[in-house]
Amino acid sequence: MKRKITIAAVLLAALAAIGFFGFAPRMAEESMNKIDGEPLIAVSDEAKALHGTLTVVDLHSDTLMWDRNLNERDSRGHMDLPRLQDGNVALQVFSSVTKTPRGQNYDSNSAETDNITLLTIAQLQPLRTWGSLTERSLFHGEKLRRAAAHSDGRLRTVVSANDIDSLLAAREGANGPTGALFSAEGLQSLEGNIANLDRLYYAGMRMAGLTHFFDNELAGSMHGEKKGGLTDMGREVIRRMEAMGMVVDIAHCSHQCVAEIVSMARRPVVSSHGGVQATCKVNRNLSDDEILGVARTGGVIGVGYWEGAVCSTDPRAAAKAMKHIRDLAGIDHVALGSDYDGATTMRFDTSQLVQVTQALIDEGFTHDEIRAVMGGNALRVLSAGLKPMDAPQ
């Protein structure tokens, strides 16, 4: 009898484990990365024709966080390589998310808790990633390189300005590849050791934000408890990033942190994903002074398509935020920053980016302005930022 009970207990434990590891990660993603199903805007022949000629660049997605094959079309989430190609995306920035707090919100979060550890274990990632934020980022870099290696040339990793030039040349013909640039959503992945920046650089990372949803050793977060400015370590990291050829991302930085970064920047900075206070008064969005500060560095602001960025999932709301940046700082400083697969609810996935093109047309943007917003501006900043400081600019 005892033997039967033991066997039954083992079987129940095994079934529970299969359920946890087999279904929990998928269920988690399906509950977080949604399409809201609201009506899309009608797309004109003009928008379709124009969109097909654009060089589209998106400055932020969190797809690497999830256990999916990037090369295969999936019903989950917002992005994979087939959908990127359907949307005519020339270059996608893929961010490494290594830690998020429990009860995550835009106002105040402690650094003491972490949701990603459980996700890491549930997805059966390598054991080295379970307790190390650095190893999580290195693993994300490996995932991206493997996806490119097994994509039959459809996905190319980008680590230099020359890679961007080669990518654009390859896209001049039919069925051109999509580029992939590796980034970080917060450099808590340094684990307090600035030497880890070199490890991330050699793993292909070429853009990084200093903070995510909590304060860390480098700076205060817009959503942290103290919301302070740059630390001495943060200033040193920025100088090293600029010298190495890594683009500095101000997204999620506290208002004091943003002001200090734009005042010390020697290279163009980006706000990879978010919105503006003028059209959506949410804590994480940029004030007019911050928009002008980014513009003074020569940088760009990537506008997202979710509620927290533009107070709607309607692409028209994103276009209105872009219009405000254009009217305030100039067309050269507007870009796309979707935050796809970032635990966000969207109206459309990356295969339907013509929705943004149509919204910009409806908002009165010229074709040349649309080319700049949809990718030209981001390419200019990335091409400049990926060159080491001692290289010709």
C-alpha atoms as one frame of an Amber mdcrd trajectory, in Angstrom:
protein
   0.000   0.000   0.000   2.806   2.399   0.978   4.585   1.598  -2.291   1.445
   2.505  -4.269   1.085   5.775  -2.375   4.746   6.636  -3.031   4.389   5.877
  -6.763   1.235   7.976  -6.924   2.984  10.864  -5.154   5.915  10.708  -7.572
   3.562  10.661 -10.538   1.635  13.654  -9.203   4.896  15.529  -8.626   6.025
  14.695 -12.159   2.723  15.874 -13.618   2.956  19.071 -11.600   6.489  19.645
 -12.872   5.394  19.037 -16.473   2.573  21.511 -15.986   4.872  24.121 -14.439
   7.736  23.841 -16.931   5.620  22.962 -19.949   2.668  25.315 -19.681   3.343
  28.022 -17.088   5.764  30.098 -19.216   3.419  29.999 -22.202   0.422  30.930
 -20.068   2.392  33.768 -18.472   3.307  35.236 -21.828  -0.173  34.858 -23.253
  -1.550  36.747 -20.251   0.948  39.606 -20.632   1.737  40.167 -24.319  -1.685
  40.778 -25.833  -3.420  42.221 -28.880  -6.548  44.014 -27.670  -8.682  43.176
 -30.720  -9.990  46.708 -31.159 -10.597  47.841 -34.777  -7.542  48.812 -36.814
  -7.538  51.987 -38.875  -8.233  51.640 -42.590  -4.997  51.504 -44.597  -4.887
  53.367 -47.916  -3.099  52.311 -51.073  -0.831  55.315 -50.524   0.233  54.028
 -47.102   0.799  50.481 -48.368   2.941  51.685 -51.266   4.952  54.042 -49.058
   5.457  51.499 -46.297   6.938  49.024 -48.756   9.714  51.507 -49.561  10.603
  52.423 -45.959  13.646  51.372 -43.964  11.899  50.595 -40.683  13.826  50.570
 -37.390  12.312  49.754 -33.974  14.444  50.707 -30.970  12.980  48.322 -28.393
  11.436  44.895 -27.926  11.663  42.358 -25.091  11.222  39.211 -27.176  14.448
  37.585 -25.917  12.885  37.245 -22.469  10.420  34.613 -23.695  10.891  30.944
 -24.582  10.085  31.117 -28.283  11.929  30.293 -31.498  12.538  33.709 -33.018
  12.729  32.239 -36.520   9.271  30.667 -36.411   5.915  32.406 -36.694   4.018
  32.144 -33.426   0.519  32.989 -32.280   1.960  34.333 -29.031   3.288  37.791
 -28.426   3.951  40.598 -30.860   7.100  39.686 -32.731   9.136  37.004 -34.470
  11.232  37.021 -37.636   8.385  36.166 -40.053   6.269  38.974 -38.593   9.216
  41.391 -38.661   9.612  40.679 -42.351   5.878  41.035 -42.957   6.146  44.493
 -41.361   9.143  45.425 -43.535  11.388  45.919 -40.482  14.989  46.514 -41.519
  16.520  46.636 -38.041  15.127  45.542 -34.677  16.721  46.304 -31.311  16.304
  43.325 -28.948  16.601  44.151 -25.262  17.760  41.932 -22.419  15.393  42.058
 -19.432  17.109  40.551 -16.387  15.003  41.654 -13.423  11.555  43.092 -12.689
   9.997  43.821  -9.272   6.858  42.218  -7.895   3.853  44.505  -8.149   5.603
  46.461 -10.885   4.199  49.953 -11.383   5.236  53.319 -12.810   5.475  55.148
  -9.470   7.635  53.343  -6.889   9.313  49.924  -6.820  11.814  48.243  -4.520
  14.876  46.469  -5.890  14.472  43.677  -3.341  12.180  41.365  -5.349  12.460
  39.788  -8.793   9.937  38.145 -11.113  12.456  37.062 -13.759  14.138  34.444
 -11.572  10.970  32.321 -11.530  10.524  32.792 -15.285  14.155  31.794 -15.844
  13.676  28.581 -13.881  10.274  27.803 -15.420  11.745  28.161 -18.919  14.563
  25.744 -17.954  17.255  28.221 -18.898  20.856  27.203 -18.093  21.523  26.889
 -14.373  24.109  29.692 -14.507  21.296  32.160 -15.314  19.175  31.294 -12.291
  21.176  33.363  -9.833  23.133  35.803 -12.013  21.805  38.857 -13.852  25.013
  39.054 -15.908  24.590  35.472 -17.069  20.967  36.173 -18.005  22.090  38.933
 -20.366  24.880  36.783 -21.785  22.328  34.016 -22.398  20.026  36.468 -24.204
  22.953  37.444 -26.425  23.577  33.772 -27.177  19.898  33.288 -28.072  20.062
  36.137 -30.556  23.274  34.891 -32.167  21.856  31.358 -32.445  18.674  32.664
 -34.027  20.709  34.555 -36.620  22.929  31.517 -37.292  19.869  29.316 -37.956
  17.869  31.845 -39.973  19.225  31.003 -43.445  20.547  34.548 -43.676  17.192
  36.199 -42.938  18.396  37.607 -39.587  21.749  39.367 -39.178  23.315  40.554
 -35.940  24.548  44.148 -36.030  27.527  45.237 -33.933  29.113  48.017 -36.025
  28.312  50.856 -38.376  29.754  48.725 -41.183  27.212  46.024 -40.346  24.445
  48.586 -40.800  25.852  49.562 -44.197  26.074  45.898 -45.239  22.527  45.254
 -44.036  21.120  48.149 -46.037  23.010  47.017 -49.139  21.609  43.488 -48.760
  18.093  44.893 -48.469  18.266  46.611 -51.855  17.106  43.413 -53.542  14.036
  41.291 -52.897  13.648  39.306 -49.667  16.340  41.223 -47.815  17.417  40.285
 -44.284  16.388  41.907 -41.012  19.090  43.234 -38.707  19.195  42.552 -34.959
  20.977  44.775 -32.449  21.426  43.608 -28.834  20.551  45.984 -25.989  19.876
  45.979 -22.237  16.898  47.163 -20.237  18.884  48.350 -17.257  22.522  47.677
 -16.389  21.715  45.981 -13.107  23.129  43.126 -15.188  26.608  44.497 -14.365
  25.987  43.251 -10.805  27.984  46.203  -9.482  31.116  45.214 -11.422  32.048
  47.599 -14.223  34.275  44.913 -15.788  31.087  43.096 -16.783  30.426  45.887
 -19.299  33.271  44.457 -21.371  31.739  40.982 -21.160  28.409  42.314 -22.417
  30.108  44.294 -25.188  31.958  41.211 -26.413  28.651  39.331 -26.313  27.378
  41.831 -28.901  25.591  44.407 -26.733  25.642  47.828 -28.405  22.946  49.804
 -26.549  21.954  49.907 -22.904  19.682  51.753 -20.535  21.117  52.378 -17.080
  17.977  51.483 -15.117  14.730  49.579 -15.398  11.887  49.674 -12.845  14.042
  50.157  -9.723  17.083  52.110  -8.562  20.438  50.370  -9.015  24.169  50.976
  -8.514  24.346  53.283 -11.539  21.370  55.614 -11.182  17.885  56.232  -9.923
  14.923  54.915 -11.864  11.871  56.965 -12.789   9.950  54.206 -11.015  12.356
  53.624  -8.113  12.046  54.494  -4.456  14.633  57.300  -4.280  14.653  58.400
  -7.955  18.115  59.929  -7.572  20.617  60.889 -10.230  23.770  59.239 -11.559
  26.233  57.626  -9.189  29.987  57.795  -9.752  29.769  54.311 -11.234  26.971
  55.436 -13.542  29.059  58.308 -14.859  32.007  56.005 -15.461  29.786  53.509
 -17.306  28.447  56.249 -19.603  31.975  57.402 -20.476  33.061  53.821 -21.170
  29.975  53.100 -23.273  30.569  56.192 -25.413  34.247  55.334 -25.874  33.538
  51.687 -26.791  30.747  52.439 -29.228  27.651  51.607 -27.171  24.573  53.837
 -27.401  23.294  55.261 -24.101  19.541  54.796 -23.548  17.765  57.096 -21.050
  14.514  55.075 -20.960  13.335  54.431 -17.365  15.946  56.791 -15.884  14.730
  59.199 -13.210  14.171  62.812 -14.210  17.376  63.785 -12.416  19.241  60.958
 -14.150  17.973  62.089 -17.582  19.069  65.683 -16.932  22.538  64.561 -15.855
  22.993  62.200 -18.804  22.059  64.759 -21.464  24.296  67.362 -19.827  27.365
  65.090 -19.900  26.716  63.217 -23.169  29.345  63.476 -25.899  27.386  61.203
 -28.239  23.708  61.172 -29.271  21.523  59.443 -26.674  18.227  57.653 -27.250
  15.028  57.207 -25.319  14.331  53.785 -26.746  10.657  53.416 -25.825   8.000
  55.543 -24.170   5.944  58.659 -24.767   5.711  62.346 -23.919   3.984  64.125
 -21.065   2.350  66.613 -23.432   0.052  63.976 -24.964   0.020  61.360 -22.174
   0.722  62.526 -18.626   2.196  59.310 -17.242   5.174  59.257 -14.877   7.465
  57.357 -17.257   7.030  59.817 -20.169   9.350  62.688 -21.090   8.760  66.346
 -20.339   9.348  69.006 -22.993  12.650  69.954 -21.340  13.777  66.320 -21.524
  12.755  66.064 -25.185  14.821  69.159 -25.953  17.700  67.752 -23.923  17.770
  64.550 -25.991  17.562  66.649 -29.163  20.567  68.763 -28.091  22.678  65.597
 -28.014  21.533  64.795 -31.564  19.545  61.843 -30.280  16.107  60.366 -30.891
  12.995  59.480 -28.908  11.354  56.141 -29.689   7.577  56.354 -29.252   5.663
  53.238 -28.234   2.150  52.044 -29.010   0.829  50.896 -25.622  -1.373  52.541
 -23.001   1.416  53.626 -20.674   3.270  55.406 -23.459   0.506  57.170 -25.396
  -2.609  56.670 -23.204  -4.181  54.439 -25.875  -3.404  51.512 -28.152  -4.697
  53.437 -31.179  -1.822  54.166 -33.620  -3.219  57.687 -33.971  -2.190  58.337
 -30.355   1.391  57.343 -31.168   1.317  59.639 -34.212   0.143  62.552 -32.043
   3.065  62.012 -29.646   5.436  61.930 -32.615   3.903  65.138 -33.943   4.522
  66.864 -30.606   8.204  65.873 -30.670   8.490  67.051 -34.292   6.839  70.392
 -33.576   8.886  70.975 -30.418  12.347  69.672 -31.303  12.314  68.886 -35.023
  11.631  65.899 -37.225  15.210  64.575 -36.799  14.482  63.442 -33.239  11.439
  61.189 -33.718  11.682  57.384 -33.908   9.843  54.121 -33.165  10.137  52.281
 -29.850   7.364  49.709 -29.698   8.097  47.808 -26.451   6.714  44.729 -28.175
   6.684  41.593 -25.997   7.353  43.767 -22.945   4.307  42.584 -20.949   2.284
  45.093 -22.974  -1.118  45.124 -24.643  -1.098  46.444 -28.207  -3.584  47.127
 -30.981  -1.326  45.593 -33.673   1.804  43.442 -33.853   4.979  44.095 -35.820
   3.552  42.568 -39.010   1.033  45.438 -39.096   3.378  48.420 -38.785   1.727
  49.990 -41.804  -0.799  51.111 -39.171   1.797  53.637 -37.949   2.560  54.762
 -41.486  -1.133  55.406 -42.089  -1.514  57.254 -38.775   1.412  59.531 -39.672
  -0.126  60.275 -43.070  -3.413  61.103 -41.357  -1.555  63.396 -38.943  -0.145
  65.395 -41.864   3.427  64.092 -41.995   5.081  64.293 -45.409   6.557  61.199
 -47.039  10.097  62.420 -46.263   9.148  63.007 -42.633   7.657  59.508 -42.433
  10.876  58.018 -43.818  12.797  59.810 -41.074  10.446  58.743 -38.270  10.073
  55.129 -39.353  13.815  54.467 -39.467  16.024  57.124 -41.001  16.598  59.000
 -37.750  17.346  55.863 -35.743  19.808  54.647 -38.381  21.679  57.960 -38.232
  22.040  57.782 -34.446  22.943  54.090 -34.334  25.503  54.408 -37.133  27.228
  57.251 -35.266  26.935  55.652 -31.846  28.393  52.269 -32.785  31.720  53.831
 -33.807  34.357  53.856 -31.040  35.324  57.370 -29.980  38.762  57.178 -31.615
  37.232  56.165 -34.971  36.349  58.804 -37.604  32.813  60.073 -37.102
